[in-house]
Amino acid sequence: MSFPVSDEIHLWKIDESAVDDALLATYWPLLSADELQPYERLRQMADRRRFVITRAAIRRVLSSYFPGVLPTQWQFGRNAWGRPTIVEPVLESNIEFNISHADGLIVIAVTERGDLGVDVEFTGRRCRTLALANRYFSAQEIEALQGLSESAQRERFFDLWTLKEAYIKACGMGLAIPLRSFSFAFGKDGISIAFAPERSDDPAVWQFWQMPATPRHRLAIALKRHDGLRQMKVVCQSLVPSP
């Protein structure tokens, strides 16, 4: 995939089941010494496996846009709220990336235009949707959920949850932003966001996308534009990271 042009967000999807143990072993040389420490803190083998695949994938994705940078040369840091950032090399491009994963699927979103957040959720997981909504969602969102049938409530819950996660990730602050301080609504003109008085933000600079990542995964993307309100498009591609 070529470098994202000004009206594109690139979405890379990695199916963990497509990476066998032999291929996984080839990813180890790509990881830095700093990445081995968080790996060792993981206790579940599935989490360790996902960590290695994710680190290999983001390095391969970034090097596909910057062929002069080897996958091993990327160095990453985190901001005060834990959002991954590129430390080295120093780039002239304003490239932004964000990562999410859920139950066997990893997604990486990349753009050159604005603050970017992506979230994917496995819709087959067991959860008490209304109980979670009452705990985390705004009054407007809860009221809209209660007006739906049980099956529609579950579908709308994952719509809202992925959008909320994508928004707070695009802001770079994660759960430091209360999920009740903003609301999503769905209309004939698409997805809209509104903010509580305590949340200082402008709905006009935001764009949102929602889509099925697989038949059992729901995905949302949030983008805060810095250069006007030109409509963006999402370009999707599957990836199995090469050694």
N, C-alpha and C positions, 0 to 999 in steps of 0.2 A: 504494500500500500504506500502511495506517495505521501509526501508531507502534507498535513492538513492545510487546505486553503482557508481563506478567511470566512467561508460560510459552512465549514464542516467540523463535526465532532466525529472522531474515529472511535469505534467501540470494538474492542478485541475480546473474544470469548474463548476461554480455555476449559475444555472438558477434562477434569482430572483423571477420569478413567482411561483417557487416550494415552496417558503417560505410564508406561510399564516400568518395572524396577530397573531394567537395564538402561533405559533412557534417563530415568531419575538419577542414576549414578553419574551420568555425564554432566549433570548440572552443578555438582559440588565445586568444581574448579572455578565457577563463575562467582561464587559467593566471597565476600570480603571477610576478614577476621572479625570486624565489628558485627557482622550478621550472624556469626556463630553463637554469640552470647544469648540473644533472644531465642535462637533455635534450642539451645540447651535448657532454657526455662520452660519449654513446652513439654508437657507430660504425655499427651496422647500421640500415638504414632500418626494418626490421621492429620493432626494439626501440624506435626513436623513435616510430613510429606507435602501438605498444602503450602507451608512456608517456603520450602525449597522450590517448588514449582512456581510460586508467585514471584520470588526473587529472580529466578531465571527468566520468567516471562517478561517482567518489566524491563530488564536489561536488554533482552532481545528486541522488544518493541521500540525502545528508545534508540537503539543502534540502527534499527531499520530506517529511522528518520535522519540519523547522523552517522552515515557509513564510516566516517573518519574516526569515530569513537568506538573502541572495542567494548564488548559487553562487560569485561572485567574492569574497565576504567570508570564506570559510573560509581559515584559515591553519594550516599543519601543521608539526610538528617531528618529531623522532625521539628515542627514549630512548637510553641508552648503548649498547644492542645493535642499534640501527637500526630498532626498531619504530615505525611511524608513529603519531603522536598529534595530537589537536586542540589547537592553541594559542589560536586565536581563532575565534569568540567564546567567552567563558566561559559554560558551560551549567549550568543547575541539574540537568539530567538526567545520569545515569551511563552514557550511551550509549557502547558499545564497537563498534569495527569492525575488520575484518581483511581483507586483500586477498591473492589469489593468482592466478597466470596460468600457462597452459601451452598452447603450440601453437594459437593462435587463439582461446582461451577465457580470459576474465577473470571471476573470481568475487569478490563482496564479501559478507561476512557481517556482520550487525548485530544487536546485542541490547542490552538494558538491565540484564541480570542476569549479571554475572560476567566473568571473563577469557576472551577468545574467541580462537581460532585456527582458520584454515581453510587447507587445501592442496588443490590440484588438480594431477594429473599426466596427461600424455598416455601412454596405455598402448601406443601403437604405436611408441614410440621404441626404438631398438636399445640394449640394455644386457645385460651379463653379470650376471644377477640373483644367482646364488649367490656370485660374486666380490664383488659389492657388499654382499651380506648378511654374508659373512664379515668384511668390513672394518668394517661399521657396526652390525650387529644384535647383540643379546644372545645368549648361548649357548642359552637356551631357545628363542628365535625361530629360530635357525639349525637346531637339532635338529628343530623342528616342520616347517620348510621341507624338510629333507632327506627327510622321510617322505612327501612328496607326489610326484605325477607331474610331469613337466617342465612341462606346460601349467598344472597347478594351482600349481606353484611360482611361475610368472610372475604369475599372478593374485594369489596371496597376497603376493608381494613388494610389489606396488603397494598392496595393502591396508595392509601394515605401514609402507611408506614414507610414505604420505599421513598416516596416524595419527601417526607420529613427528614429521613436520613440523608438523602441526596442534598437537600438544602443546607443542613447544618454542616455537612462535609464541604460543600462549596464555600461556605463562610469561613472554613478553616478552624472552627471552634468546637465542633462536636457537641456533646451533651452539655457543654457550658451554656448553650442556648436552650432555654426551657421549651419543650415541644408544644406547650400550650400557648406560647407567645406568638404563634402564627397559625393560619388556617388555610387549607386548600379547599377549593370548590371546583366542580366539574360542570361545564355548560356547553352549549352548542359551539361556542368560540374556543373551546379547549380548556386547559387547566389554568386556574387563576389562584393567586396567593394574596392574603390580607394579613396585616400585622396588628397586634394588640398595641395600645398606646405606649407600653413600656419597651416595645421593640422598634428601634429606629432603623427603618429600611424603606426602600422604594419599590413597590411592586412592578413599576414600569420597566425596570432594568433587568428583570428576571425572565428566563424562558425555561420551560419544563417539557420533558418527554416521558412517556410511559409506554411500555411494551412488554410482551412475553419474551423472556430470554430463552426459555425452553417451555414445553407444555406444563412444567411444574415449577417454574421460576418466574417471578415478576421482577421487573427492572425499571428504575427511574433515573433520569439524568436532570441535574439542575445546572444552569449556566447564568452567571451574572456578567452581562456584557459591559465592556469598557469603552466601546467605540460606536455607540449608536444601537439601533434596534433592528438591524437587518436580520431577517429570519435565517436561522441555521438549519442544517440538515444533518442527520445521523447516518453514518456509513458503517455497516457492521461487517466483521470478518472473524472467522474461526481461526484458532492458532494452536499448534502443538509446538512448543519451543524446541528449536534445534539445539544440538550439543554445542 
